[in-house]
Amino acid sequence: MTSGVNLDPYGDLYAARTRGMTASEIRALFAVASRPEVVSLAGGMPFTAALPLDAVGAAVADLIATRGPTALQYGSGQGDPELRELICTVMALEGIVASPDDVVVTVGSQQALDLVTRIFCDPGDVILAEAPSYVGALGTFAAYQTEVVHVPMDDAGLIPEALSAALVALAEAGRRAKFLYTVPNFHNPAGVSLSRERRDVVVDIASKHNILILEDNPYGLLGFDGDPEPALRARTGDGILYLGSFSKTFAPGLRVGWVLAPHSVRDKLVLAAEAAVLCPPNFTQFVVADYLRTQPWQDQVKVFRELYRERRDAMLDALTQQFPAGASWTRPAGGFYTWVTLPPGLDAKEMLPRAVTARVAYVPGTAFYADDQGGSQLRLSYCFPEPDRIREGVRRLAGVIEAEQELRATFGPGVAPHDGPHSAADAPAPDLA
């Protein structure tokens, strides 16, 4: 390769915002994590095989037979009216009283994140987000050239005192945050939930400082202990935008999510959505609406809850039995993830190529921060692999950690040789012979 040659002939034409667009560490993992010999504890893929696929298939066939021309036609920029009514019944399970008029259907909740950031944020604006935070949100915020200020969490979720301190520091610097982005239930990636005692406090702090809350709640119905916790949006209709999704409770491949927003904000969201995609797909909206109307979907959510509980238990048991001293992890009460802190001196990103060579994959903690934190942390997902596969993956990862500790002890911190590939994407397929 010739040094100094610009391999992209369009490089000088791109908008400045593209400088913040980088491939996530999760996407880079998919190529290797999808190999059958690798136990992937990386991606947060729902176990869609547990769905009643025969019933879903029959409903789709009936939809095409009876309403095909409408299902395959353009629709409303705000979303199908029937689906928006059904979405309100779903949110009611978390204590939210809402009007279908204030619901905007989106192409997954990821588009909802994009739309909200688009209508509220200019380049250089500040967004508050938990530390760590969902990698997809951080990618969106970076694409709009915002500045993310992280707010610490503990086992009870976002720390209110840290939120207040961050807001005061911004005010003293003559700046304000546009909104607080939070995943209060079964956090991705941390696996913790905002305690009931803190919820009112966080809402009050945001109101006092006149900042919006962007409540992202894809996992709220997937708790393992009791009824769903009332959403932040259930406490007030002012100043909170609620994001929901059917990706975790039905099927991510349909890409159906939504935003519940104050009425004036809703109008801006619809205009932004129409500019982006004209309208969300009628077909997938009709499939979701038929599923909610005709299938025992709440019973199916219970099936998912028990399935994920079993897998969570397998992971926590394996971590307790296999991981070396000095490691720690969260104990999620729902959702898909646990958050691991490695023994002192280890770096999760540096260790990843060795892990892939050992046929196990995870996501390094640095993916979930906007400021290069998280070197000693990693996310493990238990939603997709079978319990025995989870135990085997944890066993392999424990061996990698112990080998890394031995190398550090032999060669000293920061100089342990990595004779494997330089990145997970470079890792060769392990030889099973």
C-alpha positions in Angstrom: 0.0 0.0 0.0 1.4 3.4 -1.0 1.8 5.7 2.0 -0.3 8.8 2.0 -2.8 7.7 -0.6 -6.3 8.6 0.2 -8.3 5.4 -0.2 -11.6 7.2 -0.1 -12.0 9.6 -3.0 -15.0 11.2 -1.4 -13.3 12.0 1.9 -13.3 15.8 1.4 -17.0 15.8 0.7 -18.3 14.2 3.9 -20.0 16.3 6.5 -18.1 17.1 9.7 -20.6 14.9 11.7 -19.3 11.8 10.0 -16.1 12.1 12.1 -18.1 10.8 15.0 -19.3 7.8 13.1 -17.3 4.7 14.0 -18.1 1.0 14.0 -19.1 -0.2 17.4 -17.0 -2.8 19.1 -20.1 -5.0 19.1 -20.6 -4.9 15.4 -16.9 -5.7 14.9 -17.4 -8.8 17.0 -20.3 -10.3 15.0 -18.1 -11.9 12.3 -16.2 -14.0 14.9 -18.9 -14.4 17.5 -21.2 -16.0 14.9 -18.9 -18.9 14.3 -20.4 -22.0 15.7 -17.3 -23.0 17.7 -17.3 -19.7 19.5 -19.5 -19.3 22.6 -20.8 -15.8 22.2 -21.5 -14.0 25.4 -21.4 -10.7 23.5 -24.5 -9.9 21.5 -27.9 -9.2 23.2 -30.0 -11.3 20.8 -33.4 -12.3 22.1 -34.2 -16.0 22.0 -36.8 -15.8 19.2 -36.9 -19.6 18.8 -39.1 -19.6 22.0 -41.9 -17.7 20.1 -45.0 -19.6 18.9 -43.7 -19.5 15.3 -46.5 -21.6 13.8 -49.1 -19.2 15.2 -47.1 -16.1 14.1 -46.6 -17.6 10.6 -50.3 -18.3 10.3 -51.2 -14.8 11.4 -48.8 -13.3 8.8 -50.3 -15.5 6.1 -53.8 -14.4 7.1 -52.7 -10.8 7.1 -51.5 -11.0 3.5 -54.7 -12.9 2.5 -57.1 -10.5 4.1 -55.3 -7.1 4.2 -52.4 -7.5 1.9 -52.9 -4.4 -0.3 -53.1 -2.2 2.8 -50.3 -3.9 4.7 -48.0 -3.5 1.7 -49.0 0.2 1.1 -47.6 3.4 2.5 -48.9 4.4 5.9 -49.0 7.3 8.4 -45.9 9.1 9.4 -46.9 8.8 13.0 -47.7 5.1 12.8 -50.8 2.9 12.5 -53.6 4.1 14.8 -54.6 0.6 16.0 -51.0 -0.2 16.9 -50.7 3.1 18.8 -53.7 2.2 20.9 -52.3 -1.2 21.6 -49.0 0.3 22.6 -50.8 2.4 25.2 -52.2 -0.9 26.8 -48.6 -2.2 26.8 -47.3 0.9 28.6 -50.2 0.6 31.1 -48.5 -2.5 32.6 -45.8 -0.1 33.8 -48.3 2.5 35.2 -48.2 4.8 32.2 -51.5 6.6 31.3 -51.1 7.8 27.7 -53.1 8.9 24.6 -52.4 7.2 21.3 -52.2 10.7 19.9 -48.9 11.2 21.7 -47.3 8.0 20.5 -45.0 8.0 17.4 -44.1 4.6 16.0 -40.5 4.2 14.9 -38.3 1.7 13.1 -37.1 0.2 16.3 -36.3 2.3 19.3 -32.9 3.0 17.8 -34.7 5.3 15.3 -36.5 6.9 18.2 -33.1 7.8 19.8 -32.0 9.3 16.5 -35.1 11.4 16.1 -35.0 12.7 19.6 -31.4 13.7 19.4 -32.0 15.3 16.0 -34.8 17.6 17.1 -33.1 18.6 20.4 -29.4 18.7 19.9 -27.0 21.0 18.0 -23.3 20.2 17.7 -21.6 20.8 21.0 -24.7 20.3 23.1 -24.4 18.3 26.3 -26.2 15.0 27.0 -26.0 13.4 30.4 -25.8 9.6 30.3 -25.2 6.9 32.8 -21.7 5.4 33.2 -21.6 3.0 31.5 -24.3 3.5 28.8 -25.9 1.7 25.9 -23.5 1.7 23.0 -26.2 2.4 20.4 -27.2 5.6 22.1 -23.6 6.7 22.4 -23.2 6.1 18.6 -26.2 8.3 17.9 -25.0 11.0 20.2 -21.6 11.0 18.6 -23.1 11.2 15.1 -24.9 14.4 16.1 -21.6 15.8 17.5 -22.9 16.1 21.0 -20.8 16.0 24.2 -21.7 13.1 26.6 -21.1 13.7 30.3 -21.3 10.4 32.2 -23.0 10.1 35.5 -21.9 7.3 37.8 -24.1 4.4 38.9 -24.0 1.8 41.6 -26.0 -1.3 42.4 -29.1 0.8 42.9 -28.7 2.5 39.5 -28.0 6.2 38.7 -26.7 8.0 41.8 -28.8 11.1 42.3 -26.1 13.1 44.1 -23.8 12.5 41.1 -26.5 13.7 38.8 -27.0 16.9 40.9 -23.2 17.5 41.0 -22.9 17.1 37.2 -25.8 19.6 36.6 -24.3 22.1 39.0 -20.9 21.8 37.4 -22.4 22.4 34.0 -24.3 25.5 35.2 -21.1 26.9 36.8 -19.4 26.5 33.4 -22.3 28.4 31.7 -23.7 25.3 30.0 -26.8 23.1 30.3 -27.6 19.6 29.4 -30.4 19.0 26.8 -31.5 15.8 28.4 -30.6 12.9 30.7 -30.5 9.5 28.8 -31.3 6.6 31.1 -32.1 2.9 31.0 -33.7 2.6 34.5 -34.7 -1.1 34.3 -32.2 -4.0 33.9 -29.7 -1.6 32.4 -27.8 -2.3 29.3 -24.9 -3.0 29.9 -24.7 -2.8 33.7 -27.6 -5.1 34.5 -28.7 -2.9 37.5 -32.0 -1.1 38.0 -32.8 2.3 39.4 -34.2 1.8 42.9 -37.8 2.8 43.7 -36.4 5.3 46.3 -34.3 7.0 43.7 -36.8 7.3 40.9 -38.8 10.2 42.3 -35.5 11.9 43.3 -34.1 11.7 39.8 -37.3 13.0 38.3 -37.3 15.9 40.8 -33.7 16.8 40.0 -34.3 16.9 36.3 -37.4 19.1 36.8 -35.5 21.5 39.1 -32.8 21.9 36.5 -35.2 22.1 33.6 -33.7 19.2 31.6 -35.6 16.5 29.8 -35.4 12.8 30.7 -35.1 10.3 27.8 -36.3 7.0 29.4 -35.3 4.0 27.3 -37.1 0.9 28.5 -36.8 -2.1 26.3 -36.4 -4.6 29.2 -39.0 -3.3 31.6 -41.4 -6.3 31.2 -38.6 -8.8 31.5 -38.0 -8.7 35.3 -37.6 -12.0 37.2 -39.2 -11.0 40.5 -42.7 -9.7 40.6 -44.6 -7.0 38.7 -42.9 -4.4 36.5 -41.6 -1.4 38.3 -43.6 1.8 37.4 -41.8 3.7 34.7 -40.4 7.2 35.3 -43.0 8.4 32.8 -45.7 7.0 35.1 -44.8 9.6 37.7 -45.3 12.6 35.4 -46.2 13.5 31.9 -44.0 16.6 31.9 -40.4 16.5 30.7 -40.1 12.8 30.1 -39.9 11.1 26.7 -40.4 7.4 26.9 -38.9 4.9 24.4 -40.3 1.5 24.0 -39.6 -1.5 21.7 -41.0 -4.9 20.7 -37.5 -6.2 20.0 -37.1 -7.8 23.3 -40.7 -8.9 24.0 -41.6 -10.1 20.5 -39.2 -9.9 17.5 -36.2 -7.6 16.8 -36.4 -8.5 13.1 -39.7 -6.6 12.8 -38.0 -3.3 13.9 -41.0 -1.8 15.6 -40.5 0.7 18.5 -42.1 3.9 19.7 -41.7 7.2 21.4 -44.3 8.6 23.9 -43.8 12.4 24.0 -45.5 15.6 25.1 -47.9 16.8 22.3 -45.7 19.6 21.0 -42.7 17.4 20.9 -44.7 14.7 19.1 -45.3 17.0 16.2 -41.6 17.6 15.7 -40.9 13.9 15.9 -43.4 13.1 13.2 -41.8 15.7 10.9 -38.4 14.3 11.6 -39.6 10.8 11.0 -41.2 11.7 7.7 -38.0 13.3 6.6 -36.1 10.2 7.5 -38.3 7.3 6.3 -41.5 8.9 5.2 -43.5 6.4 7.3 -42.7 3.3 9.3 -43.6 0.0 7.4 -47.3 -0.8 7.5 -46.5 -4.5 7.2 -44.5 -5.0 10.3 -46.8 -2.7 12.3 -49.8 -4.8 11.3 -47.9 -8.0 12.3 -47.2 -6.6 15.7 -50.8 -5.3 16.1 -52.3 -8.7 15.1 -49.9 -10.4 17.6 -51.0 -8.2 20.4 -54.6 -8.5 19.5 -54.9 -12.2 18.8 -52.1 -14.0 20.7 -51.6 -14.5 24.5 -48.6 -12.2 24.3 -48.4 -11.6 28.1 -48.1 -15.4 28.6 -45.3 -15.4 26.1 -43.5 -12.6 28.0 -43.7 -14.9 31.0 -42.1 -17.7 29.0 -39.3 -15.3 28.1 -38.9 -14.2 31.7 -38.5 -17.8 32.9 -36.1 -18.7 30.1 -33.9 -15.7 30.8 -34.1 -16.3 34.5 -32.7 -19.8 34.0 -29.9 -18.5 31.8 -29.1 -15.7 34.3 -28.9 -18.2 37.0 -26.5 -20.4 34.9 -24.3 -17.4 34.3 -24.1 -16.2 37.9 -23.5 -19.8 39.2 -20.7 -20.3 36.6 -19.1 -16.9 37.5 -19.2 -17.8 41.2 -17.7 -21.2 40.6 -15.2 -20.4 37.9 -14.0 -16.8 38.0 -10.8 -16.0 39.9 -10.5 -13.9 43.0 -10.6 -10.1 42.4 -13.3 -10.2 39.8 -16.8 -8.9 40.5 -20.1 -8.7 38.7 -23.6 -7.3 39.0 -26.6 -9.6 39.7 -29.4 -8.6 37.4 -33.0 -9.0 38.4 -34.1 -9.0 34.8 -33.0 -8.2 31.3 -30.1 -9.7 29.4 -26.8 -8.7 30.9 -24.3 -8.8 33.7 -21.4 -6.3 34.0 -18.0 -7.7 35.1 -15.1 -5.9 36.6 -11.8 -7.8 36.0 -9.1 -8.4 38.6 -6.8 -5.5 39.0 -4.3 -4.9 36.2 -6.2 -6.6 33.4 -7.6 -4.8 30.3 -10.7 -6.3 28.7 -10.0 -4.9 25.3 -6.4 -6.1 25.2 -7.6 -9.5 26.4 -10.3 -10.0 23.8 -8.1 -11.5 21.0 -7.0 -14.2 23.4 -10.6 -14.8 24.4 -11.6 -15.3 20.8 -8.7 -17.7 20.2 -10.1 -19.6 23.2 -13.5 -19.6 21.5 -15.4 -17.2 23.7 -16.6 -13.7 23.0 -17.7 -10.7 25.1 -17.9 -7.0 24.7 -15.1 -4.8 26.3 -16.3 -2.1 28.7 -14.8 0.7 26.7 -17.6 0.3 24.1 -20.1 1.7 26.7 -18.3 4.9 27.5 -17.8 8.1 25.5 -14.6 9.0 27.3 -12.4 5.8 27.3 -13.4 4.6 30.7 -14.2 0.9 31.2 -10.8 -0.7 30.4 -11.1 -3.2 33.3 -14.8 -4.0 32.6 -16.8 -6.1 30.2 -20.4 -7.1 29.4 -21.6 -10.6 29.3 -24.9 -11.5 27.8 -26.9 -14.6 28.9 -30.1 -14.2 26.7 -29.2 -16.3 23.7 -27.0 -19.3 24.6 -28.4 -22.4 26.3 -27.4 -22.7 30.0 -24.8 -25.4 29.4 -23.3 -23.3 26.6 -23.2 -20.3 29.0 -21.4 -22.4 31.6 -18.8 -23.5 29.0 -18.3 -20.0 27.8 -17.7 -18.8 31.4 -15.2 -21.6 31.9 -13.3 -20.7 28.8 -13.3 -17.0 29.8 -12.1 -17.8 33.3 -9.2 -19.7 31.8 -8.3 -16.7 29.7 -8.4 -14.4 32.7 -6.2 -16.7 34.7 -3.7 -17.0 31.9 -3.6 -13.2 31.6 -2.9 -12.9 35.3 0.0 -15.3 35.0 1.4 -13.3 32.1 1.1 -10.1 34.0 2.8 -11.7 37.0 5.6 -12.9 34.8 6.2 -9.9 32.6 4.8 -7.0 34.7 1.9 -4.7 34.0 1.6 -3.3 30.5 4.2 -5.5 28.9 2.5 -8.9 28.8 3.0 -10.2 25.3 0.0 -10.9 23.1 1.1 -13.5 20.6 -2.5 -13.8 19.3 -4.1 -11.6 16.7 -4.1 -7.8 17.2 -7.9 -7.7 17.2 -10.9 -9.9 17.5 -11.7 -9.4 13.8 -8.2 -10.7 12.9 -8.6 -13.9 15.0 -8.3 -17.1 13.1 -11.1 -19.7 13.4 -10.0 -22.0 16.2 -8.8 -25.4 15.1 -11.2 -28.0 16.6 -9.1 -31.0 15.7 
